[in-house]
Amino acid sequence: MHYVSTRGHAPRLGFEDVTLAGLASDGGLYVPESWPSFSTADIAALRGLSYVDTAVAVMRPFVAGALDDAALKSLCEAAYGRFAHAAVVPLKQLDHRHWLLELFHGPTLAFKDVALQLLGLLFERFLANRDTHLTVIGATSGDTGSAAIDALAGRAKVDIFMLHPKGRVSEVQRRQMTTVLAPNVYNIAIEGSFDDAQAMVKAMFAHQSFAGQFNLSAVNSINWARLMAQIVYYFYSAVQLGSPDRKVAFSVPTGNFGDVFAGYVAARMGLPIERLIVATNVNDILHRALSAGDYSVGSVTPTAAPSMDIQVSSNFERLLFDLHGRDGDALAASMKGFETNKRLQLSQGMRDEAAGLFSSTRVDADRMQLAMRWAYDKAGETIDPHSAIGLAAAQDAMLDPSIPVVTLATAHPAKFGDAVERATGIRPTLPSRIGELFERQERYTILPAEIGAIEGFIADQADKA
Ligand SMILES: *Cc1c(COP(=O)(O)O)cnc(C)c1O
């Protein structure tokens, strides 16, 4: 399989190079040159398979030329063997037509583990053949940082430097990062805000001599391999509910459009998906884009579902590429306009095409709380604010009642205990494997929010390696 950039001017690459590159050199995002196609028989053949075997079958065409089945399977066994549930991502029934797909049984209790655990292993394997060393840098307001650190801890030829705003992440979030004592993990608490941290990470990537010298890389969801790993659970859950003989709808709590884009890929591959519901909170750029064609940046309002508090959804570019007929030059012109004007108007043709598969709903705080309470009172399930936004959108969607609707549950409720307690009166408890966090030793470095100090620290540590 080869990959091309959405902006048409980066080299066409194989899976291994795309995984290590992250962003394309023309500023675009890598996508497969064509979508693989699964026949009805191919999908029926997934019945009864374990998560790992489903993963091998679904990802096989995307890694062709880089990994054979045996290699892919051993990576998946290592990645998903660390999940705390035998089903890896169990499907739970809520009522006669609503289901919850629990994606949070990984080591850090966030759905990002599903993709990042595999990505960490892919990095290590692909770097083993090369005379290179990767320096992963990132900024986190909480969840992504811990999932990335857990995935990369102890991996050969990779260092990870994760910046968090000092005193502005919860104690659980901080400890999930700072108690990982592997020698290739560096936690930096900066004396500033999350925006300061993110601005410094961007500045380091833009500082070409520095970025080149240390071979900087990112693990955010612009990396194709992350999206690829997420396609698997759409197939896995749909087959359990009767696919390919029965259509299934999905409701996806959405921020960067990565998770729901994986559902789009599953549909392009032939999985009979009736509808993909894009659920947003009040930060609703995607709802405005899909319902009115208005993709324009507003200001971010903090909510109880912080992983969805986003105003620019980087992976939306991948859908826009297909909506532009896969014309990289046309898309590059549109994105340039968006970067200048902070808005992009989707044509009627693009809106109609997107509406064939996607619908969208904006869920406010009251509706989110109602969904949390409904899940607890009616189905005995405690769900987190992100999952509750997905469930509310699923319940409000106008769908044929014979179609089962799967809501993706993206975080363990105990990660957002305060919000859950406010809605239901019940405080969810952390699983015991995380509870031990409070006894473990922490290690992190406090630095001022100055680019020189951060770069100096990274250079010092890298020299020792
Ligand atoms: C990252 C995240 C999301 C949003 O996923 P995208 O792929 O960015 O759309 C939703 N819920 C939780 C808990 C997350 O961590």
The ligand as an ORCA input file, in Angstrom:
! r2SCAN-3c Opt
* xyz 0 1
  C      -9.335     12.285     22.168
  C     -10.678     12.022     22.773
  C     -11.878     12.217     22.053
  C     -11.910     12.790     20.648
  O     -11.350     11.923     19.709
  P     -10.929     12.509     18.253
  O     -10.290     11.373     17.584
  O      -9.986     13.633     18.554
  O     -12.181     12.977     17.598
  C     -13.072     11.899     22.668
  N     -13.111     11.442     23.935
  C     -11.985     11.252     24.654
  C     -12.092     10.766     26.066
  C     -10.735     11.520     24.107
  O      -9.616     11.337     24.850
*
